[in-house]
Amino acid sequence: MANENPYNPPGAEVADIAGGTFVKHQVRRLSPHQNAKVSAVMFAVTSLIFLVPFGLFAAAFAPDGATGAGMGVGFLIFAPLIYLVVGYVMTVIACAIYNLIVKFTGGIEYESQVGDT
């Protein structure tokens, strides 16, 4: 039997190269909600990592009495929420587009190795 290894999915292309078995896979569908949840949280956390130090730096060097010179605390709280919502929506749209295009292109292909290296 050519495909005896239980780790090789049926229909996967298998090649034995340098003692390891490489299997090609194609991503046929992306889950919009799950991918959007993960990417939205990543966008929000990343925005916090960059915006908080930048906001503190801007506030420290803002001239005294300057109106609107520094970023307010409201912006530092509101910006990650914007990143979260926009990141979620854009990822859902991107996954939906991918799921439509994959029918014509065959999807993203990657190779994984099964066995010893």
N, CA, C and O atoms as a DFTB+ gen file, in Angstrom:
468 C
 N C O
     1  1       0.838      -1.179       0.000
     2  2       0.000       0.000       0.000
     3  2       0.886       1.247       0.000
     4  3       1.756       1.375       0.861
     5  1       0.688       2.150      -0.929
     6  2       1.561       3.305      -1.108
     7  2       1.407       4.338       0.004
     8  3       2.360       5.050       0.321
     9  1       0.232       4.426       0.593
    10  2      -0.032       5.464       1.589
    11  2      -0.360       4.809       2.931
    12  3      -1.455       4.997       3.461
    13  1       0.603       4.023       3.495
    14  2       0.361       3.286       4.728
    15  2       0.480       4.154       5.978
    16  3      -0.106       3.825       7.010
    17  1       1.220       5.244       5.907
    18  2       1.445       6.097       7.060
    19  2       0.138       6.788       7.464
    20  3      -0.472       7.472       6.642
    21  1      -0.301       6.620       8.716
    22  2      -1.573       7.237       9.135
    23  2      -1.519       8.758       9.192
    24  3      -2.561       9.410       9.249
    25  1      -0.307       9.336       9.176
    26  2      -0.177      10.794       9.219
    27  2      -0.359      11.435       7.855
    28  3      -0.508      12.653       7.757
    29  1      -0.349      10.640       6.816
    30  2      -0.518      11.175       5.468
    31  2      -1.995      11.152       5.107
    32  3      -2.591      10.077       5.041
    33  1      -2.595      12.305       4.874
    34  2      -4.007      12.320       4.507
    35  2      -4.214      11.702       3.126
    36  3      -3.325      11.770       2.277
    37  1      -5.370      11.108       2.897
    38  2      -5.641      10.531       1.576
    39  2      -5.552      11.594       0.489
    40  3      -6.080      12.695       0.648
    41  1      -4.897      11.271      -0.597
    42  2      -4.795      12.189      -1.720
    43  2      -3.640      13.163      -1.619
    44  3      -3.420      13.953      -2.537
    45  1      -2.890      13.124      -0.515
    46  2      -1.756      14.032      -0.372
    47  2      -0.575      13.501      -1.167
    48  3      -0.341      12.294      -1.216
    49  1       0.167      14.411      -1.788
    50  2       1.367      14.018      -2.513
    51  2       2.456      13.734      -1.496
    52  3       2.717      14.559      -0.620
    53  1       3.097      12.573      -1.601
    54  2       4.116      12.176      -0.645
    55  2       5.425      11.984      -1.386
    56  3       5.460      11.372      -2.454
    57  1       6.513      12.513      -0.812
    58  2       7.842      12.339      -1.389
    59  2       8.804      11.974      -0.271
    60  3       8.748      12.554       0.813
    61  1       9.702      10.997      -0.533
    62  2      10.702      10.597       0.449
    63  2      12.011      11.263       0.061
    64  3      12.651      10.876      -0.916
    65  1      12.408      12.278       0.844
    66  2      13.613      13.047       0.545
    67  2      14.516      13.014       1.769
    68  3      14.103      13.411       2.859
    69  1      15.742      12.544       1.595
    70  2      16.773      12.538       2.635
    71  2      16.290      11.899       3.932
    72  3      16.556      12.430       5.011
    73  1      15.593      10.781       3.851
    74  2      15.187      10.037       5.032
    75  2      13.906      10.515       5.690
    76  3      13.379       9.812       6.553
    77  1      13.386      11.660       5.331
    78  2      12.132      12.143       5.892
    79  2      11.050      12.110       4.843
    80  3      11.343      12.161       3.648
    81  1       9.822      12.026       5.261
    82  2       8.711      12.006       4.321
    83  2       8.063      13.376       4.309
    84  3       7.633      13.876       5.349
    85  1       7.993      13.984       3.130
    86  2       7.389      15.296       2.975
    87  2       6.011      15.140       2.347
    88  3       5.835      14.391       1.386
    89  1       5.037      15.856       2.902
    90  2       3.664      15.781       2.420
    91  2       3.222      17.182       2.018
    92  3       3.386      18.130       2.785
    93  1       2.663      17.314       0.818
    94  2       2.138      18.606       0.368
    95  2       0.671      18.708       0.753
    96  3      -0.094      17.757       0.594
    97  1       0.293      19.869       1.257
    98  2      -1.087      20.137       1.654
    99  2      -1.551      21.421       0.981
   100  3      -0.742      22.285       0.643
   101  1      -2.856      21.536       0.793
   102  2      -3.445      22.779       0.299
   103  2      -4.517      23.232       1.271
   104  3      -5.320      22.433       1.753
   105  1      -4.516      24.531       1.551
   106  2      -5.534      25.115       2.423
   107  2      -6.752      25.378       1.551
   108  3      -6.723      26.254       0.686
   109  1      -7.815      24.627       1.776
   110  2      -9.007      24.737       0.938
   111  2     -10.019      25.728       1.465
   112  3     -10.859      26.216       0.709
   113  1      -9.954      26.040       2.766
   114  2     -10.915      26.985       3.340
   115  2     -10.328      27.592       4.600
   116  3      -9.675      26.906       5.387
   117  1     -10.564      28.877       4.785
   118  2     -10.181      29.571       6.013
   119  2     -11.453      29.889       6.796
   120  3     -12.432      30.375       6.229
   121  1     -11.437      29.618       8.078
   122  2     -12.585      29.911       8.930
   123  2     -12.595      31.410       9.237
   124  3     -11.723      31.889       9.963
   125  1     -13.561      32.161       8.700
   126  2     -13.555      33.617       8.886
   127  2     -13.619      34.058      10.353
   128  3     -12.850      34.925      10.769
   129  1     -14.521      33.475      11.131
   130  2     -14.703      33.925      12.514
   131  2     -13.475      33.613      13.372
   132  3     -13.001      34.480      14.106
   133  1     -12.958      32.391      13.289
   134  2     -11.814      32.005      14.114
   135  2     -10.574      32.819      13.760
   136  3      -9.885      33.323      14.648
   137  1     -10.289      32.948      12.469
   138  2      -9.127      33.742      12.043
   139  2      -9.289      35.207      12.418
   140  3      -8.317      35.861      12.795
   141  1     -10.508      35.728      12.320
   142  2     -10.757      37.133      12.650
   143  2     -10.580      37.386      14.140
   144  3     -10.051      38.428      14.528
   145  1     -11.012      36.451      14.984
   146  2     -10.827      36.617      16.433
   147  2      -9.347      36.726      16.774
   148  3      -8.931      37.618      17.515
   149  1      -8.564      35.816      16.229
   150  2      -7.136      35.791      16.543
   151  2      -6.441      37.053      16.026
   152  3      -5.688      37.693      16.760
   153  1      -6.692      37.406      14.777
   154  2      -6.004      38.566      14.212
   155  2      -6.463      39.871      14.869
   156  3      -5.654      40.784      15.038
   157  1      -7.734      39.980      15.241
   158  2      -8.220      41.197      15.898
   159  2      -7.533      41.411      17.235
   160  3      -7.146      42.533      17.559
   161  1      -7.379      40.356      18.009
   162  2      -6.690      40.472      19.299
   163  2      -5.218      40.820      19.071
   164  3      -4.646      41.623      19.809
   165  1      -4.610      40.217      18.053
   166  2      -3.211      40.543      17.751
   167  2      -3.057      42.005      17.356
   168  3      -2.105      42.659      17.782
   169  1      -3.987      42.536      16.541
   170  2      -3.945      43.947      16.159
   171  2      -4.083      44.841      17.387
   172  3      -3.348      45.819      17.523
   173  1      -5.013      44.517      18.278
   174  2      -5.246      45.345      19.461
   175  2      -4.024      45.345      20.378
   176  3      -3.606      46.401      20.851
   177  1      -3.456      44.179      20.629
   178  2      -2.287      44.087      21.506
   179  2      -1.096      44.815      20.885
   180  3      -0.369      45.531      21.574
   181  1      -0.899      44.628      19.573
   182  2       0.198      45.307      18.888
   183  2       0.029      46.823      18.948
   184  3       1.006      47.549      19.131
   185  1      -1.195      47.299      18.795
   186  2      -1.409      48.745      18.866
   187  2      -1.087      49.266      20.262
   188  3      -0.554      50.368      20.400
   189  1      -1.399      48.497      21.292
   190  2      -1.053      48.910      22.653
   191  2       0.456      48.986      22.842
   192  3       0.967      49.914      23.468
   193  1       1.166      47.997      22.292
   194  2       2.619      47.959      22.441
   195  2       3.263      49.208      21.841
   196  3       4.243      49.724      22.379
   197  1       2.711      49.694      20.723
   198  2       3.299      50.861      20.068
   199  2       2.693      52.189      20.530
   200  3       3.409      53.181      20.662
   201  1       1.391      52.212      20.774
   202  2       0.739      53.485      21.084
   203  2       1.003      53.996      22.499
   204  3       1.138      55.203      22.699
   205  1       1.078      53.112      23.471
   206  2       1.286      53.568      24.854
   207  2       2.650      54.254      25.009
   208  3       2.701      55.369      25.528
   209  1       3.759      53.630      24.579
   210  2       5.034      54.362      24.700
   211  2       5.064      55.643      23.861
   212  3       5.611      56.658      24.294
   213  1       4.483      55.595      22.672
   214  2       4.453      56.788      21.828
   215  2       3.625      57.895      22.488
   216  3       4.017      59.061      22.465
   217  1       2.486      57.529      23.074
   218  2       1.645      58.516      23.762
   219  2       2.342      59.127      24.961
   220  3       2.240      60.332      25.190
   221  1       3.056      58.304      25.736
   222  2       3.804      58.823      26.882
   223  2       4.934      59.739      26.430
   224  3       5.191      60.771      27.050
   225  1       5.605      59.360      25.351
   226  2       6.682      60.185      24.804
   227  2       6.131      61.524      24.316
   228  3       6.713      62.572      24.594
   229  1       5.012      61.494      23.591
   230  2       4.406      62.727      23.076
   231  2       3.929      63.622      24.215
   232  3       4.061      64.844      24.144
   233  1       3.376      63.017      25.266
   234  2       2.890      63.805      26.400
   235  2       4.053      64.440      27.177
   236  3       3.940      65.548      27.699
   237  1       5.164      63.710      27.236
   238  2       6.307      64.222      27.989
   239  2       6.943      65.435      27.314
   240  3       7.468      66.320      27.990
   241  1       6.898      65.475      25.996
   242  2       7.542      66.561      25.269
   243  2       6.570      67.600      24.720
   244  3       6.971      68.488      23.968
   245  1       5.311      67.495      25.087
   246  2       4.329      68.498      24.650
   247  2       4.557      69.781      25.434
   248  3       4.815      69.737      26.637
   249  1       4.462      70.929      24.760
   250  2       4.634      72.208      25.473
   251  2       3.530      72.388      26.515
   252  3       2.407      71.920      26.329
   253  1       3.857      73.060      27.593
   254  2       2.867      73.317      28.643
   255  2       1.745      74.183      28.098
   256  3       1.986      75.196      27.442
   257  1       0.526      73.774      28.375
   258  2      -0.633      74.544      27.951
   259  2      -0.994      74.388      26.487
   260  3      -1.894      75.069      25.997
   261  1      -0.303      73.494      25.776
   262  2      -0.617      73.295      24.355
   263  2      -1.907      72.497      24.237
   264  3      -2.039      71.420      24.819
   265  1      -2.838      73.025      23.493
   266  2      -4.115      72.353      23.312
   267  2      -4.005      71.356      22.169
   268  3      -3.680      71.721      21.039
   269  1      -4.279      70.094      22.474
   270  2      -4.274      69.067      21.438
   271  2      -2.887      68.645      20.990
   272  3      -2.756      67.952      19.981
   273  1      -1.841      69.045      21.715
   274  2      -0.484      68.701      21.296
   275  2      -0.174      67.235      21.574
   276  3       0.461      66.578      20.750
   277  1      -0.604      66.715      22.704
   278  2      -0.331      65.324      23.052
   279  2      -1.560      64.462      22.833
   280  3      -2.674      64.957      22.664
   281  1      -1.327      63.167      22.842
   282  2      -2.465      62.251      22.722
   283  2      -3.105      62.104      24.090
   284  3      -2.413      61.948      25.096
   285  1      -4.400      62.153      24.123
   286  2      -5.095      62.011      25.388
   287  2      -5.249      60.559      25.790
   288  3      -5.039      59.648      24.990
   289  1      -5.620      60.361      27.040
   290  2      -5.836      59.018      27.552
   291  2      -6.990      58.346      26.800
   292  3      -6.971      57.136      26.572
   293  1      -7.982      59.133      26.422
   294  2      -9.115      58.586      25.673
   295  2      -8.683      57.974      24.352
   296  3      -9.181      56.920      23.954
   297  1      -7.755      58.638      23.674
   298  2      -7.257      58.100      22.405
   299  2      -6.499      56.796      22.635
   300  3      -6.641      55.850      21.861
   301  1      -5.690      56.744      23.702
   302  2      -4.914      55.534      23.983
   303  2      -5.814      54.352      24.340
   304  3      -5.424      53.201      24.147
   305  1      -7.004      54.620      24.853
   306  2      -7.961      53.552      25.150
   307  2      -8.791      53.232      23.914
   308  3      -9.104      52.071      23.653
   309  1      -9.144      54.257      23.160
   310  2     -10.036      54.083      22.011
   311  2      -9.337      53.457      20.800
   312  3      -9.951      52.673      20.076
   313  1      -8.074      53.789      20.575
   314  2      -7.352      53.299      19.395
   315  2      -7.269      51.771      19.337
   316  3      -7.537      51.209      18.275
   317  1      -6.911      51.061      20.429
   318  2      -6.890      49.596      20.347
   319  2      -8.260      48.994      20.043
   320  3      -8.352      47.953      19.393
   321  1      -9.324      49.647      20.512
   322  2     -10.672      49.155      20.192
   323  2     -10.966      49.309      18.701
   324  3     -11.593      48.443      18.091
   325  1     -10.509      50.418      18.123
   326  2     -10.668      50.613      16.677
   327  2      -9.886      49.544      15.923
   328  3     -10.401      48.943      14.979
   329  1      -8.639      49.307      16.339
   330  2      -7.820      48.270      15.712
   331  2      -8.501      46.911      15.825
   332  3      -8.495      46.139      14.866
   333  1      -9.085      46.609      16.978
   334  2      -9.757      45.333      17.193
   335  2     -10.921      45.159      16.229
   336  3     -11.032      44.128      15.566
   337  1     -11.789      46.163      16.148
   338  2     -12.980      46.066      15.294
   339  2     -12.610      46.036      13.814
   340  3     -13.098      45.192      13.063
   341  1     -11.749      46.957      13.400
   342  2     -11.361      47.017      11.985
   343  2     -10.574      45.771      11.602
   344  3     -10.759      45.240      10.507
   345  1      -9.696      45.295      12.486
   346  2      -8.945      44.066      12.216
   347  2      -9.860      42.870      12.047
   348  3      -9.644      42.040      11.164
   349  1     -10.892      42.775      12.894
   350  2     -11.849      41.671      12.793
   351  2     -12.583      41.726      11.453
   352  3     -12.648      40.729      10.734
   353  1     -13.130      42.884      11.125
   354  2     -13.925      43.028       9.898
   355  2     -13.065      42.754       8.662
   356  3     -13.495      42.037       7.758
   357  1     -11.860      43.316       8.615
   358  2     -11.000      43.133       7.442
   359  2     -10.563      41.680       7.291
   360  3     -10.437      41.193       6.168
   361  1     -10.329      40.975       8.403
   362  2      -9.941      39.565       8.326
   363  2     -11.105      38.710       7.847
   364  3     -10.898      37.775       7.074
   365  1     -12.320      39.007       8.285
   366  2     -13.487      38.275       7.785
   367  2     -13.624      38.476       6.275
   368  3     -13.889      37.523       5.542
   369  1     -13.444      39.702       5.815
   370  2     -13.531      39.989       4.376
   371  2     -12.423      39.249       3.624
   372  3     -12.677      38.657       2.575
   373  1     -11.188      39.279       4.156
   374  2     -10.068      38.602       3.497
   375  2     -10.295      37.098       3.421
   376  3     -10.002      36.486       2.394
   377  1     -10.816      36.489       4.492
   378  2     -11.100      35.048       4.479
   379  2     -12.205      34.715       3.483
   380  3     -12.131      33.698       2.793
   381  1     -13.220      35.555       3.403
   382  2     -14.310      35.319       2.448
   383  2     -13.791      35.395       1.012
   384  3     -14.164      34.579       0.169
   385  1     -12.935      36.370       0.739
   386  2     -12.352      36.482      -0.601
   387  2     -11.486      35.263      -0.901
   388  3     -11.554      34.708      -1.998
   389  1     -10.671      34.842       0.067
   390  2      -9.834      33.651      -0.124
   391  2     -10.704      32.429      -0.419
   392  3     -10.406      31.653      -1.327
   393  1     -11.775      32.265       0.348
   394  2     -12.646      31.105       0.151
   395  2     -13.311      31.109      -1.223
   396  3     -13.624      30.042      -1.751
   397  1     -13.531      32.275      -1.807
   398  2     -14.070      32.347      -3.171
   399  2     -12.995      32.044      -4.214
   400  3     -13.244      31.327      -5.183
   401  1     -11.810      32.591      -4.008
   402  2     -10.732      32.445      -4.985
   403  2     -10.159      31.029      -4.989
   404  3      -9.719      30.542      -6.030
   405  1     -10.163      30.368      -3.833
   406  2      -9.544      29.042      -3.725
   407  2     -10.198      28.029      -4.677
   408  3      -9.558      27.054      -5.070
   409  1     -11.433      28.246      -5.038
   410  2     -12.122      27.337      -5.965
   411  2     -11.473      27.349      -7.347
   412  3     -11.534      26.363      -8.081
   413  1     -10.851      28.474      -7.691
   414  2     -10.253      28.612      -9.023
   415  2      -8.739      28.403      -9.023
   416  3      -8.166      27.985     -10.030
   417  1      -8.092      28.695      -7.887
   418  2      -6.628      28.655      -7.854
   419  2      -6.057      27.428      -7.167
   420  3      -4.882      27.111      -7.354
   421  1      -6.851      26.739      -6.387
   422  2      -6.350      25.564      -5.683
   423  2      -5.843      25.852      -4.283
   424  3      -5.574      24.910      -3.537
   425  1      -5.703      27.081      -3.903
   426  2      -5.350      27.428      -2.535
   427  2      -3.867      27.502      -2.276
   428  3      -3.049      27.161      -3.130
   429  1      -3.534      27.957      -1.075
   430  2      -2.150      28.043      -0.623
   431  2      -1.646      26.629      -0.398
   432  3      -2.342      25.789       0.173
   433  1      -0.425      26.376      -0.857
   434  2       0.145      25.045      -0.703
   435  2       1.350      25.123       0.219
   436  3       2.167      26.038       0.118
   437  1       1.449      24.152       1.119
   438  2       2.617      24.080       1.987
   439  2       3.054      22.632       2.117
   440  3       2.303      21.710       1.797
   441  1       4.268      22.446       2.586
   442  2       4.852      21.116       2.711
   443  2       5.180      20.877       4.165
   444  3       5.745      21.746       4.829
   445  1       4.827      19.691       4.673
   446  2       5.192      19.334       6.035
   447  2       5.972      18.032       6.009
   448  3       5.891      17.256       5.058
   449  1       6.726      17.811       7.074
   450  2       7.566      16.626       7.127
   451  2       7.041      15.691       8.199
   452  3       6.704      16.117       9.304
   453  1       6.974      14.416       7.859
   454  2       6.557      13.381       8.783
   455  2       7.742      12.450       8.952
   456  3       8.324      12.012       7.960
   457  1       8.105      12.146      10.160
   458  2       9.217      11.228      10.401
   459  2      10.434      11.955      10.911
   460  3      10.371      13.139      11.243
   461  1      11.550      11.242      10.974
   462  2      12.804      11.774      11.499
   463  2      13.424      12.765      10.534
   464  3      13.252      12.672       9.318
   465  1      14.150      13.717      11.105
   466  2      14.851      14.701      10.270
   467  2      16.296      14.311      10.099
   468  3      17.050      15.015       9.427
